[in-house]
């Protein structure tokens, strides 16, 4: 069996089920049946509005969000789906803080649930810096299916690593 790098921390029995899907050439069928179409947030302005809507609904009392954009330089291989930045700049005699989120460009053409999971994850870092119990509880609050979608996104990344473009989402 080959290594499933995106699923390395999952139990062996889960990985064996994934291996069976891969061997039967059913991983793409599973993903396309569960998530039949891509989201419509193809540019940075729409993505920013989408993230603001989620932020305002669930974590209003955090610092304002300054920027959200797709970034072609973020590499999933380096274990990042998106990044969050807390930037402090001196403007005159004041210190201005900005919060920014960057999402890997490969997520322009995935189901909305995957994009939402990444946005929720990065927004959760505004309140919880570490990946701890409180962090994941906040993620589940903002997206109740967070853990399942994260797993399915890992399946998608596994598929992309092995077989390339899924080709069905548009």
N, C-alpha and C positions, 0 to 999 in steps of 0.2 A: 504494500500500500504506500502511495506517495504521501508526502506531508501536506496537511491542510493548514497552511499558515494562518488563515483568518479564523480558524476554528480550534486553534491549539489548546485553549484553556477549557474546552467543552469535554464532557465525559466521553470515554471511549465508545460506548454504545451509540451515542449521538453521531460520532464521527463515522462509525460503521454504517449507520443508516444513510449518511451522506455519500459514502463510498458506493453503496448499492445504487443510489440515484445516478451517480456519475457513471458507473459501470453499465447501467441499463440505458444510458443516454437520456435520462428523464429530468435532469436538473433544470434545464431550460423550460421544459413543459410545466414543471411545478411552479417556477417563478412566473411564467406568462399566464398561467391559469389563476394564480393568486393575485397578481398585479397586472391586469391586462393593458394598461396604457400609461404613458408618460405624463408628467405634469406639464403645465403651460408657462412656468416661470423661466423663460429663456434669457432674459436680460437682467442686468443688475438693479435697475429701478424697480421692476416687479418683484424681484427677490427681496429687496430692502423692505418694500411695503408688506410683503408676506411675513417677514421676520418681525417687523414692528407690530403687526396684528397679533401674532402669537405672544410677543413680549407684553403688550398692553393687556391682553386677556389674562395672563397668568402671573406675571412678575412686574407689576406696575411700579413698585417702589424701588426698583434698581436704577442704577445710573442710565441716562439716555443712551440709546444706540445711535452712533454717528454714521456708521457705514456698514453695508453688507454687500459683498460682491463675489462673483465667481473668479477663481484664480487658477490660471493654467500652470502655475509653478508648484502648486501643492501636489505632491506625489503620494498616492495611496500606498505605494510600495514602502515609503518611509513611515508608514503607520499613521497617516493623518488623512482624515476625510474632510476636515475643516479645521480652521484655527480661530482662536479668539485673541484679541489684543487689547490690553489696557494701556493706553498711551497718555502720558502726561506731558504737556507742553507749557512752557512759560510764555505768557502773552502780557507784556508790560509788567505790571507788578502782581499779576494773578497767575495762578497755576490752573490750567484747563485740562480736564481729563476727558478722554474720548474712548469709547468702546467700539471696537470693530470686529466683524466676523468675515472670514474668507472661507469660501467653500470650493473644493476641488471642481474644476470645470467638467470633469467626467460625469458629474451629477446634473448636468443640464438636461440629460435625456434618460431619466429614470422615473419610476412611479413617484407620485407625490408623497406617499408614506415614507419612502427612503429619504427624500429631501427634508421632510418635516422632522424625521428622526435626527438628522444632522443639525438642523437649526435648533431644535429643542436641546440637544446635547450642548451645543456651544452657548446658548442662552443660559442654561443651567449653571455654567461656569461663572456667570455674573454674580450669582448668589453663593455658590459652593465652588471653591477653587479646586478641591481634591475630588477624585473619584471614590467617594465613600458612600455609606448607606443613605445619608441625607441627599447627596447628589442624585443618586438613582431614584430615590423616592420623588424628588422634584421632577425628574424626567418622566416618571410614570404619571405624575399629576398632570403634566402638560400633554402627554401622549400616552393614554392608558395602555396601548399595545406596544409600548417602547421596546421591551425586551424581545418580543417576537419579531418586530420589524428589524431590530438590530441583528438578530440571528439571520433573518432572510436577506438582509443587506450583505452579511458575511457570505451567505451562499452565492449571492450575485457576484461578489468580488472573486470568490473561488471559481465560479463559472468563467468570468472574464479572464482570469489568469490562465485557465486551462484551454478555453475554446475561443476566446476573442469576443467579438461583438455579438450580442444577443440578437440584434437586428429586428426585433418585432415591435419594440416601443417606438412610437413616433408622436 
